[in-house]
Amino acid sequence: MKKIYFVLLMALPLFSYGQDLVTVNNEPVQELKGFKMYPNPAYGSEVYITTETNGTKDVKVYDVFGEVVLTKRISTNTLDISRLVPGVYVLQVTERKKTMTRKLVVK
């Protein structure tokens, strides 16, 4: 009986190390307040992007392979997507060092 307890006590530290929390990025996430993107899915040639401050925005659009297919700096809330073929994209909007990433579907 003593041998079983000894084996369990020796194995206990091995199990506890596997439960440690690992963090990669400790920076606080700063998202754009009041962010809205519409229409989504987009049927036309424009998408409207609004934020609380509505300042100048840097927009990058990525395809499903992670390649940048569109880069624009817009000072209004209108993004021209007429060059995009129908599909699923990832839209990254940066304004005043704050970034928001959303999925965009173009029909």
Steps between C-alpha positions, in 0.01 A plus 500: 500500500788738575645448153178608328487826696866568421439456125194728509689771686786486249261526201302793643757770405506373143127557463506846656762632256274421205238741632713816488356790305716624215447849361654627180384860481441704814415825321146621563273481197398845380196480278327778312200627691173522311632290210237409241540350154201461270360346288643161576461296284571768242308483173610830348831673442521684834528418868444762768731508801421724793663551838436721798751764379464443122861604434734392221516121479760267353322197356655171390299219347640145508380201300462149644868428428613795713613712208423872494261564210404860578665783695332837539515808719155649529397828660130441442300198611480343150729221377494410130503118465415485129835328426423208733358180354223324695639313800597523865755757615651634821476876541751674729428862591753716687414844636707694754720197580196284578412205279184303433483182293177361355387248241355644179289299255474632145215356291 
